[in-house]
């Protein structure tokens, strides 16, 4: 598949040229140099909101690298001198699962949280390894991903669109006042995309507050869980939960651990395009014990790897799974006793029912 890159660099010197010769464009080989604002207007096929990008990344000289690959995908990177950086990707959700492009679900070490405010999306970051401050990008700021899903209702040929923006700023996620800036380019781009692609999506409100991504060591007693692990039985040795809040996220996770903090089960919920992608991935590597479009629900036996169920939602099918988890060094064999299997089934039932209800879906299927 052909890859086209268009790199535009703008500096203060060219601003003066643009003032003297209106509309002047200098072309040299693969490089095109315009004024700062022209570069932003042309970035990502004109899908960016210039004012929002400037407000987040800063007023300095801008460099835009534009990359477009195949039908349904547009991407670009915006870098501002002495400011921030944003990598933007717009994807037709009909293309998910059909190539290397994948929807954002967060980091295994830090659960992404809902964007909220009426948006269907995730907000997450990868925590730096301990002691990495002197080794890894110490001066490049915090890198955070915001990923939104738009459900099209207008005349667009697309049924859905995904907008994912990775923003790097010299700000800290620890400061609640700084967090909304990391999501602003994503929400403004989503609004532009919906309009330009005739998507007619229902948009959220301005993001005024955001939760912190949940690191793997941020756990709580299962009995006090009030998010994605709420309502799960504190039985069969399960005592600890690692969870996020609920609030319109297209992907949800709950991790259950025993009193020794050993993770024993991982439950996941996926909606719309996220469920579509997971099912397509399983179809590429089919197995008797992996979810498929023909089986709405199944409990694993001792030889299986996972149990699952599905529900019908406005934006398509939802998929809920539970898998046993193993600590490093443990024998990774899936068979477990009848008590383990019974607990898995009870946990999956409670998890799927509460998640589906929160997303206004039908009752999950029963195996």
N, C-alpha and C positions, 0 to 999 in steps of 0.2 A: 504494500500500500504506500503510495507516494506521500512524502512528507514535505510540506512547504513551509519554510521559515522566512519570516520577514522581520528584520531587525531595524528598529528605528531609534536613533539616538538624538537627543535634543539638548542643546546647551545654551547658555546665555548669549553667546556670540551670534547664534543663528536667529535669536529673537530680533536682534537689530536688523538683520538681513530681511526677515519676513516683514518688518515694518516698512522698509524702504521699497521692497519689491513684493507687492501683495500677491499671495498665492505662489511664491517662488518655491520650487522643489528641486533639490539637488539629488541626483541619482548617480551612484557609482557602484557598479558591479551588483552585488547582492544587498547592498546597504542603501537605505533611503533615509535622509535626514530632514525632519520637519521641525516646526516649532513645538514646544512642549505640549500645548493644548491640541494641536493637530495630531500629535502622536497618540494622545489619549483618546481622541475622538475616533481614530481608526483602529484602536486596539480591540482584539477579540471581535472582529467584524462589527465594530461600533456598538457592542452590547454593554459597555461600561458607562457608569454615571460619573462624568468628569468631576463634578463637585464633591461627590462622596469619596472618590479615590484621592483627590487632593486633600480633603479634610482628614483622611486617615493616614496617608503616607507622607504628607508634607509638601512644601512649596518648591523644593529643589528641582534641579534639572532631571528630566525623566528619560529612561531608556525602556523601550517596549520590545519584547521579543514575541513574535506572533507565530503560532504553530497550529496548523489545521490538518487533521488526519481523518480522511474518510467521511462518509455520510453520518450525520447526526452528532459530530464531535467538533467542538471549537475550543482552542486553548491558547492562552497567552500568559506572559509574565511581565509585570510592571515593576521597575526598580527606580527609586527616587534617591538622588544624591543626598547624603546626610539625612535620609529619612527611612521609610520602610519598604518592604517588598510584598507583592501579592502575586500568587500563581492562581490563575483562574481556569476552570474547566467547565464547559457546558456540554451536556450529553443528553441525547434523545434516549429515554429509558427503554425504548424498544430495542436498543442495541446492547443492553447489559447482558452479560453471559455469553456474548457472541465474539469476544475478542479479549485482548489484554486489559481493556478498561474495566474497572470495577468500582462499585459504589463504596463510599467511605463508611466504615463501621467503628472506627476508633482503634486504639492500641490495646494489645493484650495486657499491657501493664497499667493502663489508665482508661477506665470506662468513659466513653463519650456521654455527655448529658444532653437532655432535650434543649433545643433553642427556645421553645415556648413562644409566647406572645402571638399565638395563632399560626405559627410556621410549623411545617412538618420538616424537621431537620435535627442534625446532631452538631454538637460543639465539643471539640476535644483537642488534646495535645499529648505529645509523647514526652514523658518525664526524662530528664537527663540522668544517665547512670551516676551512681554515687561517686564523688570525687572527680567528676568530668569537667569541672569549671575551668581547669587550667589546660584541658586537652581539646575539648570540643567547642567550636564556635563561641568563645567566651564573650565576644563583642557584637554578636549579630542579633541579639535580642531574643524575645520569646516567639516561637513558631507555633501557630494555632490553626486548626482546620475548622471551618464551618461548612456544612453540607446541607443543602435544602432540596426538597423534592416538590415539584409543581404538578398538580393534577390538571390537565388541560380540559377545558369545557367549551372552547370557542371553535373557530374554523381551522385551527391548526391541524396539520397532517399528523402531528405527534399527539399521542395520548398522555404523555408525561415527559417532563424535563428534569434533569438534575443539574444543580449549580453548586460546585464545590470550589471554595477559595481557601488557600493556605496563606495566611498573613503572618509576616514577621515584623515585629515592632519592638522598639526599645521601651517596652512597658511590661508590667508584671501582672500575671493572672491573679496573683494574691490580692491585688487591689480591686475590689468590686467596681470601682468607678472607671477602671481602665478596660474592663472586659467587653463592654458593648462595642468598642472601637474595632475589636477583632472580627466582629460579625457584620459590620456595616457595609463593607464592599459586597459581601454575599447577598444581603437582603436587597441592596440597591440594584445589583446585577440581575437578581431574580425578577425584580419589577420590570427592568428593561427587557429582559428575555421574554417574559410573558407578553408584553406589549408588541415587541417586534415580530415574534413568532405566532401572533394571533392565538395565543394559548388560552387566554381568558381565565387564568388560574385565580383561585381565591387566595389573596395575599395576606400575610400577617401584618401586625402593627410594628412600629419602630421598636427595636430591641433596647430596652432601658436597663435590663439586668440579666445576668447569666450566672448559672451555678458553676462551680469548679469541676473539672473532670475528676473522676473518683479513682485514686491510686489503689493498687492492689492491697496495700496495707491499711486501707481505711475501711475497717469492718465494724460490725456492731452485733449485739446479741440478736439471734433470729427472731426472738419474741418481740423485739422492738422495731422490726423492719416496717417501714411505712411507704416504700417505693416499689421497685420491681420485684422484691422478695416478700412483699406483704402477703399475709394469709397462708404462707407455706408452713406445713406442720413441723414443729420443733420436736421431732421424734427420731428414733433410730440413730441416735448419736449426733444428729445435725443440730448445731448450736450457734453457728456463726454465719452471718450474711454479709456479702459485699454487693451493693446495689446502687442504682441511681433513682432519681425521681422519675415519675411518669409525667408526660406532658406533650404528646404528639410526636414522639420520636419514632422513626420508621424501623429502628432496630433497638431492642431492649435486651439486657442481660442480667441474670441473677446468678451469683456464685454461692454455693453452700459449702461450709467447712465444718469439721468436727471441733471439739473443745481444744484439740491440739493444733488448731489453725491449718489443718491439712484440707485443701479443697477436695471435695468428694463428688460434687455434681455441678454442672454448668447448664443453665437453662437459657434459651434464646428465643426471642420473638421477632419475626420479620413481617413487614407489611408492604403491600403494593409492589413496587419495583424491587424492593429488597427481597421479598419472598420469591418473586419471579427469578431473580438472579440465583438464589440458593438452590431452587429446584432445578434450574438449568445446569448448574455446576454438578449436582448429584446425577443428572441424566448423562453427563459426560463421563462420569465414573460410577456407573450403576452398581448396585449391590442389593441383595435381598433385604437388607436391614437399613437401607437409606431411603429418605422420603422420595416420593414420585407423585406425578399428577394424577395417577389412576387410583391411588390409595389414600383416602382422606385422613386416616388415622391408623396407628399401629403401635402396640406395646412390644418392646423387644423381649426375646427369651434370653436364656443364659448365654447363648452364643452371639447375640446381637450387639451392635455398637450403640444404638440410640433408639429412643421411642419418640413418636411425634403425633401431633394432631393438627388440624387446620380449621379455619373459620372463614365465613364469607363476609367481606367488608365492602364498603362503598367503592374503595379504590382497588378492589381485586381481592385475591385470596391472601390470607394470613397463614403463616407457618410457625408452629411452636415445637421446639425440640428439647430433649434432656439427654445428656450424655454423662457417663461416669468419668471422673477426672482422676489422674494418678500423679503422685508426687515423683520427683526425680529419683531414680534408683529403684522404684517399685516395679514389679512385674506387670507389664501392660497387657494383661489378659482381661477380656471383657466379662467372662462368666462370673456371676456373683450369686449369693444365696437368695432364697425366696423372699427373705425379709428385705433385702436390698431392692429387689425388683418391685415389691409391693410399695416400698417408700417412693421409688422413682415415679410410679404411676400416680400416687397420691399427690406428689409434688408437681408433676406435669399438669394434672387436672386443675389444681388450685391456681397455678401460674397462668395457664392458658385462659381460664375463665375470667380471672381478674383483669388480665391484659386486654382480652377481647372486649370486655364490657367497657373499659376505659376508652377504647378506640371505637365504640359504638358498632361493634361487629356482631354477627350471630353467635349463638352458643357454639363452642368448639365441638367438632365431631367426636364421637365415642367409638373406640375400636370394637 
